[in-house]
């Protein structure tokens, strides 16, 4: 039986490519897509998810979720992905509409009905936190929870300390990381450097001449410009597809370790920082009080440090070809 996927997304340019990877993979079955406010407003995220699913010929139900973070004002990433999240290319409206059930309730129902499924999160964790608050028991029914988010032990992309998905709703991220979900953290660092699509890679993708390949490059046109403005690095950085490639095939990971991880929710300087107990000192007397909620869970987070960049790109190519 194929692994069953449930994908939560704030669908913008890199999310769309990740959705294509899952929807076109012969190895998995996507049960549902849930959308959240993040890169773009949840209504636009939903429209983009529906459009991408139609581009893949899929008939996957899409459920619209949270319009803002749990406790904070919503802050988009329009500057990076464009006003529509897909590079401002005015793609036509999708033919389908979202389901009526709220995403948080859809998450609960889908997990309850399909224990052992793979939960993949590509945006802020608001929907997942809402679902856990309503039904904490779903955490133990998830087989894997692959989270694109965080900047473990390295610089962030929205503040010096924090990656956007976690920073956008740090309280939600803290709920998820402190839950019993079997979290696998795919940090932003994994999509940089050799993992980014360089000009030769981009031309290679375009040579496939499929609708999905053309869309994957075109919808990331603004993101490519923004990535250079942000980092000084040329190419298309694809954090969500990297996370999806790991969800589809975890053997592309070449270095990983398990640690207690928490999220900063109050500091003006390090809000949204993914704090990794890499030396296992959280339980020391001087730290125990602060880390007690994480230690009580008794479950560490799997943190991914490096991947096989050649294999990740081959996985992308096989999907778009």
N, C-alpha and C positions, 0 to 999 in steps of 0.2 A: 504493500500500500504506500502511496506517495505521502511524504510529509505534508501536513496541513499548515498553511500560513495565514496569519491575521496581521495586516499591515496598518499601522497608524502613521499618518503623514500630514505635514503642512505643505502640501504639494506645490513645489516650485521647480526650477529647472533640473537640479540634481535629483530631487525626489522622483520626478517624472521618469528619468532614466532608470532609477532603481525599480520603479513599478514595472517598467518594460521588462527588466531582467527577470522579475518574479513571474509576471503574467505570461511571458513567452518561454519560460523554462519548462521542459518536459518532465522535470524531476519532482516538481511540487505542485500542489493545488492551492490556489489562493481562495480562501473561503469568503473573505470580506475585506474591504478597505474602509478605515475610519479616518476622518479628517479633523484637523485642529487648527486654531489660529497660531500663526508663527511667521514664516517667511512672508505670507500674505494673509489677509483676513480669511476666516474660515469659509465664507461663501465662495471666495475666489479659489481657495484651496480645493474645495469640493468640485467646483467647475473643472479645475485642472485635472483632478483625479478621474473624473468621468470622461474627459476628453482623451486622456492617456489610455484608459481602459478600452475605449472605442477604437483607438488607433491600433491596439493589439488584437482587436476582434473579440475581446472578452465580454462576458456578461456577469461580471462580479458586482455584487451589491455594494454601494457606497453609502456610508452613514455619516452625516454631518455632526460635529461635536462642539467642543467649547469655543466660545467666541473671544475669550480672554483668559489670562492666567488666573490661578486660584485667588491670589490676594493682591495682584499688582495691575497697573495699567498695561494694556497691550502695546507692544512696540514691534513693528514689522521689520523686515529686511528688504524693503523695496529697493534701497540703494544698490543692493547686490544683485538681485534677481530681476529687477524691473517692476513696473507698477502692477503688471498682471502675473508676476512670478515666472513667466516664460519668455523673458527677453523682449517683450513689447512687439510681438509679431502679429497680433490681432488674429489669433486662431479662432475658428468658428465655434459657436456654442455647441456643447454636446447635445446629443439627441435625447439621452436619458436624464432623469432627475434623481436626486438622492432619495433613499428610503426615509420613511417618516420617523423611525425609531432613533432616539439620540445615541450618538456614538458610544457613550459610556455604558448604556444599557445593552447595546449591540455587542460590546466587548465582553460583558458579563455572560450574555446568552451564548455567544460563540464559544467561549472557553468552557462554560459548563457543559455544552453539548459535544465538545471535542477535546476531552482531556488529553494532554500530551502535545498539543499543537505548538507551533513556533510563533511567538509574538515578536514582530519586528517593528521598532519605533524609529521614525525618521525625523521627528520634530519635537517641539516641547512636549513634556510628559503629562500635560493637564488631563487629557482623557483617561490615561491609565491611572492617574492618582484618583480621579473621581470614581472610577470603577472600583478601585481598591477600597476607597472609603465606604462605598455602598455594599461591597461584598468582599471582605478581605480574604475569604476562602479561595477565591479564584487563583491566588498566587501559587498555591501548591499544585494546581492542575495544569500549569504551563510547563511544557517540556524544556523550552529554551526561550530566553527573552533577550534578543539582540538589540542593544540600544546604541544608535548613532548619537553620540553626545560626549561632551567633556573634553578637557585638555589635560589629561593626567600627567603631572610632573613636567609640563611644558607650557609655552605661551598660548593664550587664547586668541580668538579671532574677532571678539567684540569688545573685550577689555584685555589688559595684559594678563589677566588671570583666568578668564572664563570664555568658554565656547558658547555660541549663540543658543542652541537648543536648551542647554541647562540654565544659562543666564536668563532667558526669557521667562521661565517659570521655575525658579530654584526651589520653591516650596514643594511643587509637584515632584521634581527630581528627587528631593530628599525623601518624600513618601515612598517613591518607587525603590530607591536604593535601600531604604530601611525595611522594606517588605520582604516577604519570603520568595519573591520572584527570583528565578535563577538568572541574574543579570550577567550579560557579557557586554563589556563596555568597549565600544569602537570609537576611539577618540579622533579628533580632527587631524591630529598629526599624521594619521595613516593615509591621508589623501594627498599629501604634499610631496615635493621633490620628485623622485622617479615614479611615484604613483600617479601624478598628474598626467593628463594627455598632452604630449608635446605636439608641435606642428606636424611631424611625420605621423604620429598616432591619429591625429585629427583627419589628415588626408586619407589615411588607411580606412578609417571608418566611413568617410564620404564615398570611398571607392566601392563600398557595398551597394550603394544606390538603392537601398530599401527605404520605404517611408519612415521606418523607425530610426534608421541610421541618420537620415537627413534631419529628422526632428531632434534627435539627441544632441547634435552639434548646434543646430540653429537655435534651439530654445536656451542654450547655454551661452549665447553670444554676449549678453550683458554680463553674465557671471564671469566669463573669461576676462573681460575688461576690468571688472571689479577685483578679481583675484590678483591681477597685476598691480592695481592701485593699492591693494591691501598688503601684499607681501613682496612686490618686486619680482615675482616669479611668473614666467610665461607659461601659458597652457590653460587647460580646463581642469579644475580641481573638482573631484566628484565624491564628496564624503558619503552621501547616502548610497550610491552604487557600490562603494567599497564595503559598506556595512552589509548590503544585500548579498554581495558575493561571499562574504563570510557566513551569512545565514544559510546560503545555498550550499556552501562547501567550506566548513571550518578548517579543513586541512591546508588552506592557503595561508593560515596564520603560522608564522615561523618563531615567534617568541611571545609567551604569555605567562602570567602569574596571577595568583589569587590573593586578594588583599581586602581588608576593611576599607570601604570608601564612603565618604559623606560629602554633603554639599553645603557650602557657606550660604546662609540666608539673611545675614544681618549686616555684614561689614560693607561700608561704602567702598572700600578699596578692593576687596576680593569677592564681592557678591557673585554667586554662581560658580565659584571655583570648585572643581572636583578634587577633594583632598584625599590622597591615596596614602594609606598607611604602609608604605613600601618596606619599611624596616620592622614592621610588626611591633610598634611601641604603643599602640592605642591602649593596651591593657595595663601599661605601667601606672603606678600610683598617681603620678602627676597628670596623667591624661584620662584616667578611668572615668571620672565624673562627666567630662565633656563627651566622651565616646560611648557612654553607657547605653544609649538607645541602639547604637549600631552593634555593640558587643552582645547585647541581649538577644538580638536576632540570631547570633551564632552562625551566620552564613556569610561567607566572603564573596566579593564580586570578582568575576574573571575579567582581568584587564589585558587587552591585547596591545603589544608594544611594536611588533613588526609583522609585515606580511611579505609574501612572494609577489612582488610587483608584476613580474612577467605573467604569472598565472592569473592574477586579478584582471589584467588587461585582456588576456585570452578569454576569460569568462565573459567579459563585456563584449568582445568581438563576436563570440559565438552566438550571443543573444541578438545582436543587432544585424548580423549577417543573414 
